Amino acid sequence: MDLDRYIQELKRGQSAGSLEKLTRSETGARLAAQVDTAKLEQAARQGDMQALSAALRELLSTPEGRDFAAQVQKAVKSGGR
């Protein structure tokens, strides 16, 4: 599944509001500031899994990144409830 289609499916799901709230949170903003979003988006569009994996590993190597990922997982599993 390509990234754009996956994002659209997430937006249509019940968890979309919760996910958007998380990404706009203070923690989400701090984590986003730690990555080169243009470079990450380019890697995603090109299917460069090595670059995407490296960026994800870097973010998840911090306690804040792991906590944020757990919050995202919880929001997706609960369907935004």
N, C-alpha and C positions, 0 to 999 in steps of 0.2 A: 504494500500500500504506500502510495507516495505521501510525503509530508503534508502537502496542502489538503489532500482529501482527509487525512487523519485529523488535522486541526479542525476542519469543517464538521466532521463527525463528533468531535469533542464539544464543539460549540452548540450543536443541536441537542446534546445530551443534557440530562438534568443537572449534572455536576458543573456545567459551564459557568454558572454564576459564582460558585465556590472557587473554582479554579482561577477565574478572573480576579476575584477578591484576593486570593493568595498571591498572584503575580503582582498585584498593585500594592501589596503590603510593604511595610518598611523592610522586612527581611527579604522579600522578593526583589525589591529595588536594590538593596545592598548586594545581593547575589548577582543580579543582572549587571551591576557596575563592574563586577569582577571579570566579566567575559567580553570579548570583542564580538558583539552581536552580529555585526556585518559579516565577519569571518565565519561565525557559527552558522548563520543563515546560508551563506554560500556553500559551506560544507554539506549542509542538509539538502540543499537543492541539487548538488552534484552527487549526492549519495556517498560522500566520503565518510564512511563509518569509522575509520581510524581517527580522524579529526574530531568527530562527534563523541566517540568513546573517550578520547583523551580529555576533552572539555568536561564531560560528565564525571569522569574519575576525579578530576581536579576539584570540581565543585563538591562532590560527595566526600572528599577527603577531610572536609571541615565539619565540626559538630553542627554548625548552623546549616550547612548544605544537607547533611543527613536528616536533620529535623525538618527542614523544608520539604524534602522528598517524601518523608513520612506523612506530612500534612497533605501533600498532593495525592498520595496513594489513598489516604483515608477519604478525601473528598470524592475521588473517583469511585471507590468501592461503595460509599454510602449514597451515591447518586445525587450528591449535593444537599442531602438532608442533614 
